[in-house]
Amino acid sequence: MSVGAAAEVAPVDEELVFDGFLMPAVADRHVHIELSDPRTVLSRGVTAVRDLGWPSERIFPLADASEMPSFSGPLIRAAGPMLTAPGGYPTADRWAPPGTGRELRGPEDAAAAVAELTALGAVAIKVSLNAEAGPTPTDAELTAICDAAHDADLLVTTHAQGDGQVERALGAGIDELAHTPWTKLSDELIGAVANRMRIVSTLDILSYGRRTREIEIALDNLRRFHDAGGTVIYGTDLGNGGIPPGIDLREVSLLAEAGLEYEEVLEAMVRAPLEPGAPADLIVTASSPLDDLKAFEDILMVVRAGVVIRER
């Protein structure tokens, strides 16, 4: 295998020889990266992350820094703070530093918030619809958020928790659920969500290796969503409790338990297809995860942007 060059990094000229399974590297589409160790995230196979909730003045400079060859972590893309109602989630939560929630004061302010985040480099807009933790944005604010984000070619993702919040997200035109819901959804609602939204898995936060009522409900929701043709992408909510940095084998295994074939699990995990001639993000495992997902426990090599980060 030969790998290309990254910006401002000398190209790798030698041929790398290994005995293992080569695949595109993994992207985690739901993290809070400052609550973890970026170096470990990268060394354990995740070369790109999407941060879904952190103060603008902290996360966007970090995302910019992650593009530099000297950065010892994954490529970071960010949504910035969650858009929420005054006093809404996560403004009162201890895990979230001040500024993790951007409180809205009406539809015009909601559209202005999207414009602010777009200018800062947001790759998505995240809305808090956690009705169990406090007030949520109004329907008019949700519509304004979606209209402004879609005009800027940004998708809208949401933490939907509480009665009727998935329905509100669907009705407003939100594109993605940032978590698999852990309250039972009807077949009719699952079908509608599968037609118009995708789901970021984040199953392990409901179990941490245990069997809980929440994980059983979420697995059933995700299984029916997948059966209805819905798109599932890998995300862990890294920074939440005992989620390990890097590839989370429990999350991977739960995706398979939800009905995804092993090839579909890998498709949900990879950052992007490889492009001929472009600097590659790759991992090499000792055995094939298409045969046994536990292969992700034994990573031989990690390559980010054509540069070998870890080799065993």
VOGU-3710 file (C-alpha; in Angstrom, 3 decimals, decimal comma):
1> msvgaaaeva> 0,000/0,000/0,000  1,248/3,512/-0,716  -0,288/6,603/0,830  -0,435/10,151/-0,425  0,715/13,375/1,119  -1,027/15,629/3,617  -0,711/19,389/3,471  2,725/20,552/4,662  3,787/16,966/5,385  6,438/15,130/3,410
11> pvdeelvfdg> 4,906/12,325/1,320  5,328/8,731/2,384  7,496/7,109/-0,268  7,998/3,639/1,135  5,605/0,803/0,576  3,809/-0,314/3,721  3,452/-4,059/4,036  0,942/-5,621/6,415  -1,131/-8,719/6,891  -4,640/-7,635/7,794
21> flmpavadrh> -7,932/-6,078/6,723  -7,716/-2,620/5,146  -10,708/-0,266/5,215  -11,525/3,445/5,246  -11,145/4,900/8,727  -14,057/5,591/11,044  -15,953/8,815/11,698  -17,895/9,365/14,927  -20,812/11,669/14,072  -21,738/12,533/17,660
31> vhielsdprt> -19,039/13,561/20,120  -18,193/16,221/22,676  -14,499/16,105/21,953  -13,232/18,295/24,799  -14,667/15,747/27,238  -12,292/13,103/25,866  -8,687/12,678/24,717  -8,300/13,469/20,999  -4,967/11,649/20,759  -6,521/8,396/21,979
41> vlsrgvtavr> -9,575/8,861/19,761  -7,292/8,954/16,727  -4,972/6,126/17,765  -7,984/3,848/18,247  -9,242/4,195/14,710  -11,456/7,303/14,564  -9,898/9,861/12,227  -12,807/12,317/12,051  -15,470/13,456/14,496  -18,479/15,748/14,472
51> dlgwpserif> -18,911/17,674/17,704  -22,606/18,217/18,473  -22,652/20,696/21,308  -19,930/22,976/22,690  -19,320/26,724/23,124  -18,466/28,502/19,878  -15,389/30,244/21,249  -13,862/26,878/22,161  -14,951/24,387/19,535  -14,483/26,313/16,280
61> pladasemps> -10,835/27,269/17,003  -10,211/23,634/17,950  -11,807/22,500/14,684  -9,525/24,878/12,769  -6,492/23,570/14,665  -7,444/19,988/13,808  -6,697/20,700/10,146  -3,038/21,359/10,902  -0,476/18,552/10,487  0,744/19,153/14,036
71> fsgpliraag> -2,645/18,321/15,588  -2,522/14,984/17,413  -6,171/14,059/17,123  -8,934/13,459/14,598  -10,249/15,977/12,121  -12,959/17,910/13,973  -16,106/19,328/12,441  -18,567/21,084/14,694  -22,116/22,295/15,114  -21,289/24,750/17,894
81> pmltapggyp> -23,834/25,278/20,676  -27,260/23,662/20,718  -30,123/26,000/19,906  -32,547/25,905/22,812  -35,248/27,830/24,654  -34,419/30,152/27,567  -33,549/27,833/30,447  -33,724/24,777/28,179  -31,347/21,838/27,906  -28,355/21,899/28,264
91> tadrwappgt> -28,066/25,314/29,924  -28,573/23,943/33,446  -26,618/20,702/33,059  -23,314/20,327/34,892  -21,561/18,610/31,989  -22,096/21,594/29,702  -19,933/24,712/30,147  -21,579/28,130/29,693  -22,325/28,705/26,033  -23,102/25,067/25,185
101> grelrgpeda> -26,713/26,179/24,744  -27,691/29,215/22,632  -31,022/30,472/24,005  -33,473/31,729/21,379  -35,756/34,753/21,650  -38,128/34,209/18,754  -38,076/33,154/15,095  -35,949/36,080/13,918  -33,363/35,351/16,585  -33,440/31,665/15,619
111> aaavaeltal> -32,614/32,532/12,004  -29,905/34,920/13,213  -28,380/32,165/15,347  -28,131/29,913/12,302  -26,443/32,728/10,355  -23,962/33,268/13,197  -23,033/29,593/13,336  -22,813/29,322/9,559  -20,333/32,194/9,507  -18,240/30,461/12,177
121> gavaikvsln> -17,993/27,289/10,104  -20,713/25,039/11,511  -21,252/21,851/9,521  -24,680/21,244/11,033  -27,178/22,980/13,294  -28,203/21,185/16,466  -31,521/21,857/18,184  -32,386/20,809/21,715  -35,841/19,231/21,901  -35,291/17,678/25,323
131> aeagptptda> -38,665/18,425/26,883  -37,831/16,272/29,903  -35,051/18,665/30,926  -36,727/22,028/30,327  -38,468/24,229/27,773  -37,855/23,733/24,063  -37,897/26,047/21,027  -41,312/26,915/19,635  -42,645/25,503/16,381  -42,106/28,887/14,738
141> eltaicdaah> -38,496/28,899/15,895  -37,984/25,364/14,600  -39,328/26,350/11,202  -37,049/29,403/11,103  -34,040/27,260/12,054  -34,725/24,691/9,351  -35,410/27,294/6,672  -32,208/29,217/7,450  -30,071/26,088/7,742  -31,352/24,553/4,527
151> dadllvttha> -30,798/27,846/2,713  -27,172/27,554/3,868  -26,998/23,876/2,775  -26,667/22,716/6,383  -28,565/19,818/7,883  -30,395/20,157/11,192  -29,959/17,539/13,876  -31,782/17,280/17,175  -31,751/15,725/20,602  -35,428/14,745/20,737
161> qgdgqveral> -36,553/13,503/24,142  -40,026/13,572/25,617  -43,563/13,030/24,385  -44,184/14,363/20,886  -40,679/15,700/20,266  -39,805/13,336/17,421  -43,104/14,289/15,788  -42,246/17,985/16,164  -38,829/17,428/14,624  -40,354/15,581/11,700
171> gagidelaht> -43,002/18,237/11,134  -40,483/21,092/11,201  -38,239/19,496/8,582  -35,336/18,489/10,820  -33,016/16,122/8,973  -31,523/13,928/11,671  -32,073/12,481/15,127  -28,829/12,814/17,077  -29,794/9,800/19,203  -31,815/6,658/18,657
181> pwtklsdeli> -35,034/7,414/20,609  -35,402/5,326/23,757  -39,154/5,717/24,140  -41,251/3,456/21,924  -42,268/4,965/18,597  -45,253/3,749/16,613  -44,751/1,903/13,339  -46,396/4,797/11,509  -43,977/7,313/13,031  -40,990/5,047/12,402
191> gavanrmriv> -41,979/4,809/8,740  -42,281/8,572/8,383  -38,922/9,140/10,089  -37,268/6,523/7,859  -38,521/8,349/4,769  -37,290/11,795/5,803  -34,610/11,592/8,493  -31,518/9,645/9,436  -30,507/8,484/12,914  -27,163/8,708/14,707
201> stldilsygr> -26,978/5,515/16,744  -25,574/6,447/20,236  -26,933/3,186/21,643  -24,180/2,499/24,157  -25,123/5,495/26,317  -28,304/3,584/27,164  -26,491/0,502/28,405  -22,705/0,776/28,921  -22,659/-2,983/28,447  -25,732/-3,726/30,580
211> rtreieiald> -29,225/-4,745/29,513  -31,590/-1,914/30,354  -35,167/-1,105/29,506  -33,969/1,899/27,496  -31,591/-0,119/25,344  -34,241/-2,717/24,564  -36,684/-0,011/23,425  -34,027/1,807/21,411  -32,925/-1,406/19,706  -36,521/-2,128/18,732
221> nlrrfhdagg> -36,952/1,409/17,372  -33,726/1,230/15,378  -34,471/-2,266/14,072  -37,852/-1,153/12,717  -36,318/2,062/11,349  -33,656/0,047/9,523  -36,243/-2,433/8,230  -38,236/0,512/6,870  -35,220/1,630/4,838  -33,926/4,327/7,168
231> tviygtdlgn> -30,294/5,451/7,167  -28,275/4,764/10,314  -24,886/6,374/10,966  -22,391/5,571/13,684  -22,096/7,953/16,613  -21,323/7,397/20,284  -21,965/10,653/22,186  -18,321/10,453/23,284  -17,881/12,394/26,507  -21,076/10,904/27,924
241> ggippgidlr> -20,260/8,609/30,860  -18,168/5,549/30,119  -17,972/5,788/26,323  -14,424/4,783/25,337  -12,393/7,007/23,001  -11,925/5,614/19,523  -14,011/2,810/18,063  -16,577/1,690/20,650  -17,001/-2,043/20,171  -20,173/-2,041/22,278
251> evsllaeagl> -21,741/0,536/19,942  -20,653/-1,494/16,928  -22,122/-4,695/18,370  -25,409/-2,980/19,208  -25,744/-1,822/15,600  -25,550/-5,444/14,534  -28,066/-6,391/17,218  -30,415/-3,778/15,757  -30,422/-5,733/12,507  -27,639/-4,177/10,429
261> eyeevleamv> -25,583/-6,681/8,478  -21,860/-6,470/9,180  -21,259/-4,719/5,857  -23,948/-2,180/6,745  -22,314/-1,619/10,137  -19,046/-0,763/8,401  -20,857/1,519/5,956  -22,396/3,359/8,926  -18,963/3,793/10,469  -16,658/4,853/7,645
271> raplepgapa> -15,920/8,506/7,108  -16,111/8,414/3,314  -15,191/6,219/0,353  -11,554/6,349/-0,707  -10,741/8,593/-3,662  -7,946/7,664/-6,080  -4,964/9,972/-5,635  -6,334/11,688/-2,522  -4,662/11,484/0,907  -6,302/8,540/2,622
281> dlivtasspl> -7,867/7,946/6,022  -7,413/4,222/6,671  -7,308/1,602/9,372  -5,916/-1,902/9,275  -7,253/-4,587/11,586  -5,611/-7,959/12,204  -8,702/-9,824/11,004  -11,811/-8,958/9,021  -14,711/-7,217/10,819  -16,913/-8,591/8,058
291> ddlkafedil> -16,415/-11,954/9,755  -16,367/-10,800/13,398  -16,854/-7,236/14,628  -14,453/-7,939/17,495  -11,744/-7,377/14,864  -11,911/-3,697/15,842  -10,241/-4,645/19,123  -7,006/-5,331/17,257  -6,041/-2,331/15,131  -2,645/-2,651/13,455
301> mvvragvvir> -2,429/0,705/11,725  -4,145/4,101/11,574  -3,564/6,509/8,684  -4,948/10,028/8,701  -4,720/12,198/5,573  -2,045/9,928/4,138  0,141/9,994/7,243  0,721/6,915/9,391  -0,375/7,858/12,908  -0,051/4,474/14,518
311> er> 1,624/1,302/13,342  2,058/-1,864/15,339
//
